[in-house]
Amino acid sequence: MTYDKLANVYVQAPDQRVRLGYLPEGDDDALWKITAYSDPFAMPRWLVTFQDSAPTEIVAGFTTALAAAYAEGPDSYLYYGNSNLAALDVGTPLAAAGWSHSFGTADVSFHSPDGLAEVHLRRSRLDHSAEMTGHQERWLTLAGPPGNQWYATASSFTPEGLVAAMHTALTDPAPVIRYGDGLRHLPPQATATAVKPMVPTPLEVRRAQAARARSTLALPAGAARPVIPAPRQAPAPHRPGPGR
């Protein structure tokens, strides 16, 4: 893990073939940029980005799948991505969650039941250099109410399993925790439920009691009185001896 002077964070796999950038001070609004390399010194094979307001759970769903794929080897995290026509099987998690889809002349679009999210698969031929600089993408995810959307992208050659993991996280119905500003920006369709404080365990209760006992423990009578030093007597003036 390395940092630059702007506080951007960079994480690399031991063999430098997978790299992750957390870029709060990057050149654009993509907070996360994740790349994989067939050759550590060549152009990336694929690029995935998440905008700065993308939910943490979506990013974590992708990076967790990426870590597992990396442990399996290059066939899992580098290949099985088609630059001309990505497999529609990647949309299976979306279809299973009740998303609709439509075919256009150059793409396939998936729409969530509540109308707050959409995923687009571009089927046209794309320029690899343009994809690696963020000017084109094979997969584009848009989510959120109008005026407050976030996006995520995945380029050609991104393994279908990793894109499917992103879609699985996107459609996960499990509740998520939001604080402060996150609560104020929830769409009207969202349901907010206050979280009850967790019940402390017996061990935590004993530790708290012990801490209070130490802080209120009475000192012994002798030690409770402050020790005031006796005033020092000024030394007697020095008188010179005879003849001086």
C-alpha positions in Angstrom: 0.0 0.0 0.0 1.3 3.4 -0.9 0.1 7.0 -0.6 0.8 10.2 -2.6 1.1 13.7 -1.2 -2.6 14.3 -1.9 -3.7 11.4 0.3 -4.7 9.1 -2.6 -4.1 5.4 -1.7 -2.8 2.7 -4.0 -2.9 -1.0 -3.3 -1.1 -3.6 -5.5 -1.2 -7.4 -5.6 2.2 -9.0 -4.9 2.8 -9.6 -8.6 1.6 -6.1 -9.6 -1.1 -7.6 -11.9 -4.0 -6.2 -9.9 -4.1 -2.6 -8.7 -6.6 -0.6 -6.8 -6.7 3.2 -6.4 -8.7 5.1 -3.8 -8.6 8.6 -5.3 -10.4 11.3 -3.3 -8.1 13.8 -5.0 -8.1 12.2 -8.5 -8.5 13.9 -11.8 -12.3 13.1 -12.0 -15.2 12.0 -9.8 -14.2 8.3 -9.9 -13.3 7.5 -6.3 -12.3 3.9 -7.0 -10.3 2.7 -10.0 -9.4 -1.0 -10.3 -7.3 -2.5 -13.0 -5.8 -5.8 -14.0 -2.8 -6.5 -16.2 -1.6 -9.3 -18.4 1.8 -7.7 -18.3 2.6 -5.4 -15.3 4.4 -3.0 -17.6 1.7 -2.8 -20.3 -1.7 -1.1 -20.6 -4.3 -2.6 -18.3 -6.4 -5.5 -19.6 -9.5 -4.1 -17.9 -10.7 -1.2 -15.8 -13.6 -0.9 -13.3 -14.5 2.4 -11.7 -16.9 3.6 -9.0 -18.0 7.2 -8.5 -17.4 8.9 -5.2 -21.0 8.5 -4.1 -21.3 4.8 -5.0 -22.4 2.8 -2.0 -19.6 1.0 -0.1 -21.5 -2.3 -0.3 -21.3 -2.3 -4.1 -17.6 -1.6 -4.1 -17.1 -4.3 -1.4 -19.1 -6.8 -3.4 -16.8 -6.4 -6.4 -13.5 -6.3 -4.5 -14.4 -9.4 -2.4 -15.1 -11.3 -5.6 -11.9 -10.0 -7.1 -9.8 -11.2 -4.1 -11.3 -14.6 -4.5 -10.7 -14.7 -8.2 -7.1 -13.6 -7.7 -6.5 -16.4 -5.3 -7.8 -18.9 -8.0 -5.3 -17.6 -10.6 -5.1 -15.5 -13.9 -7.8 -17.5 -15.6 -10.3 -16.2 -13.1 -9.4 -12.5 -12.7 -7.9 -11.7 -16.2 -9.9 -13.7 -18.8 -13.4 -14.8 -19.7 -14.4 -11.2 -20.8 -15.5 -10.7 -24.4 -14.6 -7.3 -26.0 -17.2 -7.6 -28.7 -20.3 -9.0 -27.0 -20.3 -9.6 -23.2 -22.3 -12.6 -22.2 -25.9 -11.8 -21.3 -25.5 -14.3 -18.4 -23.9 -11.4 -16.5 -27.4 -10.0 -16.3 -28.7 -13.1 -14.6 -28.6 -11.5 -11.0 -30.6 -8.5 -12.4 -33.2 -10.7 -14.0 -33.5 -12.9 -10.9 -34.2 -9.7 -8.9 -37.1 -8.8 -11.2 -35.4 -6.3 -13.4 -36.7 -5.8 -16.9 -34.5 -5.6 -20.0 -34.8 -4.2 -23.5 -32.7 -4.5 -26.6 -31.6 -1.5 -28.5 -29.6 -1.2 -31.8 -26.3 -1.0 -29.9 -26.9 -2.0 -26.3 -29.0 -4.0 -23.8 -30.6 -2.1 -20.9 -31.7 -3.5 -17.6 -34.1 -1.5 -15.4 -34.9 -2.0 -11.7 -38.6 -2.4 -10.6 -38.6 0.9 -8.7 -37.0 2.8 -11.6 -34.1 4.0 -9.6 -31.3 2.0 -11.2 -30.4 0.9 -14.7 -27.5 -1.1 -16.2 -26.4 -0.8 -19.8 -24.4 -3.3 -21.8 -22.9 -1.7 -24.9 -22.7 -4.2 -27.8 -20.8 -2.0 -30.3 -17.1 -2.3 -30.9 -15.1 -0.1 -28.5 -11.6 1.3 -28.6 -9.4 -0.3 -25.9 -7.3 2.8 -25.2 -10.5 4.9 -24.9 -11.8 2.4 -22.3 -8.6 2.5 -20.3 -8.8 6.3 -20.1 -12.4 6.2 -19.0 -13.9 7.6 -22.2 -15.8 4.5 -23.1 -17.1 1.5 -21.1 -18.7 -1.9 -21.8 -20.9 -1.8 -18.8 -22.5 1.3 -17.3 -24.5 1.3 -14.0 -26.6 4.4 -13.0 -28.5 4.4 -9.7 -30.3 6.9 -7.5 -33.0 9.6 -7.9 -32.6 12.3 -10.6 -30.0 14.8 -9.6 -28.4 12.5 -7.2 -27.2 9.5 -9.2 -24.0 7.6 -8.9 -22.3 5.5 -11.5 -20.0 2.5 -11.9 -18.3 1.2 -15.1 -16.7 -2.0 -16.3 -14.6 -2.2 -19.4 -14.3 -4.9 -22.0 -12.4 -8.0 -20.9 -13.6 -7.6 -17.3 -14.4 -11.2 -16.4 -18.1 -11.8 -16.4 -18.0 -13.4 -12.9 -16.7 -10.1 -11.5 -19.3 -8.0 -13.2 -22.0 -10.5 -12.0 -20.7 -10.0 -8.5 -21.2 -6.2 -8.8 -24.8 -6.9 -10.0 -25.4 -9.3 -7.2 -24.3 -6.6 -4.7 -26.5 -4.0 -6.5 -29.6 -6.2 -6.1 -29.0 -7.5 -2.6 -32.1 -6.7 -0.5 -30.3 -6.8 2.8 -30.6 -3.6 4.9 -27.6 -1.3 5.0 -26.5 1.2 7.6 -26.5 4.9 6.8 -25.5 7.9 8.9 -25.9 11.7 8.8 -25.9 13.0 5.3 -26.6 9.6 3.9 -30.0 9.6 5.6 -30.9 13.1 4.2 -30.2 12.0 0.6 -32.4 8.8 0.7 -35.0 8.7 -2.1 -38.7 8.8 -1.1 -39.0 5.1 -1.9 -36.4 4.2 0.8 -37.5 3.0 4.2 -35.4 4.1 7.2 -35.5 2.2 10.4 -33.8 3.3 13.6 -31.2 0.9 14.8 -31.5 0.0 18.5 -28.4 0.1 20.6 -26.7 -3.2 20.9 -27.1 -5.0 24.2 -23.7 -5.1 26.0 -22.3 -8.6 26.6 -21.7 -9.7 30.2 -18.0 -9.2 29.7 -18.5 -5.6 28.6 -20.7 -5.0 31.6 -18.0 -6.3 34.0 -15.4 -4.2 32.3 -17.5 -1.1 32.7 -18.2 -1.8 36.3 -14.5 -2.3 37.0 -13.6 0.9 35.3 -16.2 2.9 37.4 -15.0 1.2 40.6 -11.4 2.2 39.9 -12.4 5.8 39.2 -14.5 6.2 42.4 -12.4 4.1 44.8 -11.9 6.1 48.0 -8.3 6.7 49.0 -7.0 5.8 52.5 -7.4 8.5 55.1 -3.7 9.3 55.3 -3.4 9.5 51.6 -6.5 11.6 51.1 -5.0 14.6 52.8 -2.7 16.7 50.6 0.8 17.0 52.0 1.7 20.7 52.4 5.4 21.3 52.8 6.5 23.4 55.8 7.6 26.9 54.8 11.3 27.2 54.5 13.0 29.6 56.9 15.2 32.3 55.3 18.9 31.7 56.1 20.5 34.0 58.7 22.4 36.9 57.1 26.1 36.3 56.8 28.2 38.6 58.8 31.8 39.2 57.9 34.4 38.2 60.5 36.7 40.6 62.3 39.3 42.3 60.1 37.1 42.0 56.9 
